[in-house]
């Protein structure tokens, strides 16, 4: 029983960052988190499956940019992850598990 409890604690310790606010742990172990630059996110997560811009264009771009990724978490579960950038920096990360047919 003690071995089971230790294993369970270890599993939660590894997975906890994936459940935290504004973070998501990818299948490769890399962590998407608030404050990352757009180039850091693209290096870790790859090419997004969808792009959107919000607000009026100004100077070098839009106020908010949203990128959507279809990816897996550390347990191999498929997720849709939406990353919002303001000024080229991650401000929010939202994720939801994809339903399987």
LUMKOLTI-563895 format. One line per field, with one value per residue: residue in one letter; y, z, x of N, C-alpha, C in turn. Coordinates in pm, 1 decimal, decimal comma, always signed. Example, Ala and Ser with C-alpha at 12.3 -4.5 7.8 and 13.67 -1.06 7.14 Angstrom:
BEGIN
r	c(a | s)
n_north	c(-569,0 | -225,0)
n_up	c(+780,0 | +708,0)
n_east	c(+1319,0 | +1285,0)
ca_north	c(-450,0 | -106,0)
ca_up	c(+780,0 | +714,0)
ca_east	c(+1230,0 | +1367,0)
c_north	c(-330,0 | +3,0)
c_up	c(+780,0 | +787,0)
c_east	c(+1320,0 | +1290,0)
//
This chain:
BEGIN
r	c(x | x | x | x | x | x | x | x | x | x | x | x | x | x | x | x | x | x | x | x | x | x | x | x | x | x | x | x | x | x | x | x | x | x | x | x | x | x | x | x | x | x | x | x | x | x | x | x | x | x | x | x | x | x | x | x | x | x | x | x | x | x | x | x | x | x | x | x | x | x | x | x | x | x | x | x | x | x | x | x | x | x | x | x | x | x | x | x | x | x | x | x | x | x | x | x | x | x | x | x | x)
n_north	c(-119,1 | +120,9 | +157,6 | +196,0 | +438,3 | +611,3 | +598,3 | +706,5 | +967,4 | +1059,1 | +1051,7 | +1248,1 | +1469,5 | +1499,7 | +1551,1 | +1770,5 | +2040,2 | +2048,1 | +2084,2 | +2324,9 | +2674,5 | +2851,1 | +2694,1 | +2419,3 | +2092,1 | +1935,8 | +1633,0 | +1568,0 | +1649,0 | +1913,8 | +2237,8 | +2457,9 | +2790,1 | +3080,8 | +3397,1 | +3314,7 | +3373,6 | +3425,5 | +3295,0 | +3105,6 | +2940,5 | +2840,4 | +2700,8 | +2494,9 | +2380,6 | +2359,3 | +2410,3 | +2599,1 | +2490,2 | +2663,7 | +3018,5 | +3341,0 | +3685,3 | +3956,7 | +4264,4 | +4603,1 | +4662,5 | +4768,7 | +4955,0 | +4720,9 | +4504,6 | +4312,4 | +4368,4 | +4140,1 | +3805,1 | +3485,5 | +3147,2 | +2817,1 | +2483,3 | +2140,0 | +1881,9 | +1644,2 | +1560,6 | +1490,5 | +1230,8 | +1129,2 | +1189,9 | +1335,9 | +1685,6 | +2011,9 | +2305,9 | +2640,1 | +2931,5 | +3255,8 | +3556,6 | +3866,5 | +4149,4 | +3985,7 | +3802,3 | +3524,6 | +3533,4 | +3393,1 | +3047,5 | +2800,5 | +2483,0 | +2184,6 | +1853,2 | +1645,5 | +1494,2 | +1153,2 | +963,5)
n_up	c(+0,0 | +76,9 | -126,1 | -343,8 | -270,9 | -273,9 | -544,8 | -655,7 | -550,5 | -680,6 | -948,2 | -945,0 | -880,2 | -1109,6 | -1295,8 | -1200,5 | -1282,6 | -1533,7 | -1474,2 | -1354,0 | -1330,6 | -1629,6 | -1748,5 | -1936,4 | -1980,0 | -2228,4 | -2430,2 | -2478,2 | -2250,0 | -2221,3 | -2093,3 | -2137,8 | -2049,9 | -1878,2 | -1968,0 | -2143,0 | -2455,6 | -2791,5 | -2981,0 | -2819,6 | -2748,0 | -2999,8 | -3065,7 | -2878,4 | -2895,3 | -3165,1 | -3493,9 | -3494,4 | -3517,0 | -3572,2 | -3613,3 | -3476,7 | -3454,0 | -3235,1 | -3160,1 | -3256,2 | -3520,4 | -3438,9 | -3453,8 | -3457,0 | -3484,5 | -3388,7 | -3090,9 | -2933,1 | -2989,1 | -3081,8 | -3060,6 | -3158,6 | -3066,4 | -3148,3 | -2957,0 | -2746,5 | -2396,4 | -2116,3 | -2061,3 | -2297,5 | -2375,7 | -2601,7 | -2653,6 | -2691,6 | -2708,3 | -2626,4 | -2674,5 | -2565,7 | -2670,1 | -2574,8 | -2679,8 | -2774,4 | -2575,1 | -2370,6 | -2220,4 | -2135,1 | -2102,3 | -2215,6 | -2187,1 | -2309,4 | -2295,8 | -2581,5 | -2714,8 | -2773,9 | -3055,8)
n_east	c(+81,6 | +195,8 | +383,7 | +213,9 | +87,3 | +307,3 | +377,7 | +147,2 | +154,3 | +385,7 | +302,3 | +100,7 | +257,5 | +413,1 | +214,1 | +76,0 | +160,3 | +39,5 | -222,1 | -238,5 | -321,3 | -304,8 | -100,7 | +35,4 | +131,6 | +307,4 | +311,4 | +577,0 | +698,0 | +762,2 | +679,2 | +414,6 | +367,7 | +240,4 | +374,4 | +570,4 | +742,3 | +616,3 | +775,7 | +905,8 | +690,1 | +613,1 | +846,9 | +836,4 | +576,4 | +520,5 | +374,3 | +74,4 | -271,9 | -470,7 | -521,1 | -587,4 | -673,9 | -734,0 | -898,4 | -805,7 | -571,0 | -242,1 | +51,8 | +289,2 | +119,3 | -175,6 | -373,7 | -435,5 | -339,5 | -440,5 | -363,2 | -424,9 | -373,3 | -364,5 | -290,9 | -114,0 | -126,9 | +96,8 | +21,0 | -59,3 | -313,3 | -541,7 | -566,2 | -713,4 | -551,1 | -551,7 | -379,1 | -323,5 | -180,1 | -42,2 | +113,8 | +316,6 | +365,1 | +269,9 | -43,3 | -266,8 | -356,3 | -560,9 | -712,4 | -866,6 | -984,2 | -1002,9 | -1289,1 | -1345,7 | -1453,0)
ca_north	c(+0,0 | +235,6 | +173,1 | +252,2 | +578,8 | +684,1 | +606,9 | +798,8 | +1102,2 | +1093,1 | +1078,2 | +1379,0 | +1571,6 | +1521,3 | +1600,5 | +1892,4 | +2159,9 | +2046,2 | +2123,9 | +2457,5 | +2784,5 | +2906,4 | +2605,3 | +2292,9 | +2009,1 | +1860,0 | +1492,0 | +1559,2 | +1694,8 | +2058,5 | +2309,5 | +2587,9 | +2866,0 | +3224,5 | +3473,0 | +3270,3 | +3449,2 | +3350,6 | +3205,5 | +2993,2 | +2851,1 | +2772,3 | +2605,4 | +2382,4 | +2319,5 | +2343,1 | +2496,8 | +2593,4 | +2445,1 | +2778,3 | +3148,6 | +3445,3 | +3811,4 | +4030,7 | +4405,2 | +4681,4 | +4657,0 | +4885,3 | +4941,7 | +4597,3 | +4394,7 | +4320,3 | +4372,1 | +4001,1 | +3700,1 | +3356,9 | +3031,9 | +2692,1 | +2365,7 | +2007,4 | +1813,8 | +1549,0 | +1593,3 | +1395,4 | +1095,7 | +1090,8 | +1225,5 | +1447,7 | +1809,7 | +2135,6 | +2406,0 | +2774,7 | +3021,1 | +3396,6 | +3641,7 | +4011,7 | +4203,8 | +3878,2 | +3721,6 | +3444,9 | +3586,3 | +3286,2 | +2916,5 | +2723,6 | +2351,9 | +2091,5 | +1722,2 | +1616,1 | +1376,1 | +1048,2 | +911,1)
ca_up	c(+0,0 | +83,9 | -259,4 | -426,9 | -231,6 | -322,6 | -689,8 | -683,1 | -522,6 | -787,3 | -1068,8 | -929,1 | -882,3 | -1249,1 | -1372,6 | -1141,3 | -1364,2 | -1646,8 | -1427,2 | -1295,0 | -1410,1 | -1731,8 | -1787,5 | -1998,0 | -2005,8 | -2352,2 | -2425,6 | -2476,4 | -2119,0 | -2221,0 | -2027,6 | -2186,6 | -1932,7 | -1888,6 | -1970,2 | -2252,0 | -2579,9 | -2899,6 | -3042,6 | -2727,7 | -2760,4 | -3129,3 | -3057,3 | -2792,7 | -2935,9 | -3309,8 | -3571,2 | -3447,4 | -3615,3 | -3602,9 | -3568,5 | -3473,8 | -3396,4 | -3175,5 | -3136,6 | -3372,5 | -3545,7 | -3393,1 | -3467,9 | -3513,4 | -3492,3 | -3315,2 | -2945,6 | -2885,9 | -3088,9 | -3024,1 | -3137,6 | -3111,3 | -3095,1 | -3119,2 | -2906,9 | -2637,8 | -2269,1 | -2078,0 | -2055,6 | -2432,0 | -2399,6 | -2695,7 | -2600,9 | -2767,7 | -2621,9 | -2681,0 | -2612,0 | -2599,2 | -2658,5 | -2579,4 | -2691,2 | -2802,7 | -2454,7 | -2330,4 | -2107,0 | -2086,4 | -2167,5 | -2182,8 | -2250,6 | -2283,7 | -2356,7 | -2699,2 | -2697,8 | -2871,9 | -3114,7)
ca_east	c(+0,0 | +284,8 | +441,4 | +107,6 | +69,9 | +424,8 | +363,8 | +37,9 | +205,9 | +480,0 | +224,0 | +37,6 | +362,4 | +448,9 | +100,5 | +19,7 | +174,6 | -52,8 | -354,1 | -230,6 | -375,7 | -217,5 | +9,1 | -3,6 | +248,8 | +295,0 | +350,2 | +723,9 | +743,4 | +780,3 | +570,1 | +369,2 | +327,3 | +222,2 | +498,7 | +657,6 | +730,2 | +552,6 | +874,8 | +927,2 | +574,2 | +621,4 | +957,8 | +797,8 | +448,9 | +511,7 | +284,3 | -64,4 | -371,0 | -556,9 | -471,9 | -689,1 | -628,5 | -845,2 | -868,5 | -764,7 | -427,1 | -167,6 | +196,8 | +344,9 | +23,9 | -300,9 | -361,8 | -430,7 | -329,7 | -478,4 | -316,3 | -484,4 | -292,3 | -418,8 | -172,2 | -136,9 | -62,9 | +201,1 | -35,0 | -98,6 | -453,4 | -552,2 | -621,1 | -713,0 | -489,3 | -562,1 | -281,2 | -346,6 | -62,3 | -56,5 | +248,6 | +410,9 | +386,5 | +153,9 | -119,7 | -354,5 | -354,9 | -680,9 | -706,7 | -978,0 | -963,2 | -1084,2 | -1372,6 | -1316,8 | -1578,0)
c_north	c(+125,9 | +263,6 | +236,8 | +401,2 | +663,2 | +702,5 | +707,2 | +943,2 | +1147,1 | +1127,5 | +1214,7 | +1491,4 | +1602,7 | +1586,0 | +1734,0 | +2016,4 | +2163,3 | +2090,0 | +2264,3 | +2561,0 | +2834,3 | +2825,6 | +2484,1 | +2215,7 | +1920,1 | +1717,6 | +1475,2 | +1609,2 | +1844,6 | +2126,5 | +2439,8 | +2664,7 | +3014,2 | +3293,8 | +3430,5 | +3361,8 | +3361,4 | +3252,7 | +3085,9 | +2891,8 | +2772,6 | +2670,7 | +2478,9 | +2307,6 | +2296,4 | +2439,8 | +2485,8 | +2545,9 | +2557,3 | +2904,7 | +3247,7 | +3569,3 | +3888,0 | +4174,4 | +4473,7 | +4670,3 | +4783,8 | +4857,7 | +4813,9 | +4482,1 | +4419,1 | +4318,6 | +4230,8 | +3908,4 | +3567,9 | +3246,6 | +2905,8 | +2575,4 | +2240,0 | +1922,8 | +1714,4 | +1599,4 | +1484,5 | +1251,5 | +1047,0 | +1119,9 | +1344,3 | +1567,8 | +1916,5 | +2241,2 | +2540,4 | +2867,0 | +3163,5 | +3475,9 | +3787,6 | +4068,1 | +4096,2 | +3786,8 | +3647,9 | +3508,6 | +3482,5 | +3159,7 | +2842,9 | +2589,4 | +2270,5 | +1962,1 | +1706,9 | +1491,9 | +1277,6 | +992,9 | +773,1)
c_up	c(+0,0 | -53,4 | -354,0 | -397,2 | -281,9 | -473,0 | -728,4 | -660,4 | -633,5 | -916,4 | -1060,8 | -933,8 | -1025,3 | -1328,1 | -1323,1 | -1226,5 | -1483,6 | -1604,1 | -1369,6 | -1387,4 | -1506,2 | -1755,8 | -1858,7 | -2027,6 | -2126,9 | -2334,2 | -2417,9 | -2344,4 | -2109,0 | -2162,5 | -2099,7 | -2064,1 | -1962,0 | -1884,2 | -2079,1 | -2373,1 | -2685,4 | -2963,0 | -2952,2 | -2739,8 | -2891,1 | -3131,5 | -2982,7 | -2848,7 | -3085,8 | -3372,1 | -3517,8 | -3558,0 | -3653,1 | -3544,6 | -3573,1 | -3412,2 | -3348,1 | -3149,3 | -3264,5 | -3392,0 | -3494,1 | -3411,6 | -3536,2 | -3518,6 | -3412,5 | -3165,1 | -2888,6 | -3004,8 | -3018,7 | -3117,7 | -3074,3 | -3159,2 | -3063,1 | -3082,1 | -2798,5 | -2510,2 | -2235,2 | -2071,9 | -2192,2 | -2464,6 | -2495,3 | -2633,4 | -2708,4 | -2671,1 | -2693,1 | -2602,2 | -2659,9 | -2570,6 | -2657,7 | -2579,2 | -2711,9 | -2685,5 | -2417,5 | -2208,1 | -2050,4 | -2168,9 | -2120,6 | -2254,6 | -2216,6 | -2359,1 | -2477,2 | -2670,9 | -2808,5 | -2925,3 | -3064,1)
c_east	c(+86,3 | +346,4 | +340,3 | +90,1 | +186,0 | +417,6 | +257,1 | +82,9 | +300,9 | +405,3 | +157,1 | +140,3 | +404,7 | +336,5 | +49,4 | +40,5 | +80,8 | -192,1 | -355,1 | -290,1 | -267,7 | -90,0 | -49,1 | +123,4 | +221,3 | +344,9 | +502,5 | +783,5 | +764,7 | +656,6 | +540,9 | +323,2 | +316,6 | +358,3 | +595,6 | +638,8 | +663,3 | +651,6 | +905,0 | +813,6 | +582,0 | +735,6 | +917,2 | +676,8 | +436,3 | +412,2 | +141,5 | -158,5 | -466,6 | -494,8 | -587,0 | -626,7 | -749,5 | -802,4 | -824,2 | -613,5 | -360,3 | -19,0 | +239,5 | +245,8 | -101,5 | -274,8 | -347,6 | -420,2 | -357,2 | -431,2 | -374,8 | -399,0 | -372,9 | -297,7 | -210,3 | -70,7 | +38,6 | +151,9 | -81,7 | -243,9 | -460,1 | -623,5 | -623,4 | -661,5 | -494,3 | -471,0 | -308,6 | -219,4 | -105,6 | +84,2 | +353,7 | +440,1 | +258,8 | +87,7 | -215,5 | -333,9 | -479,5 | -670,7 | -830,6 | -948,9 | -1054,5 | -1165,9 | -1340,6 | -1448,6 | -1611,5)
//
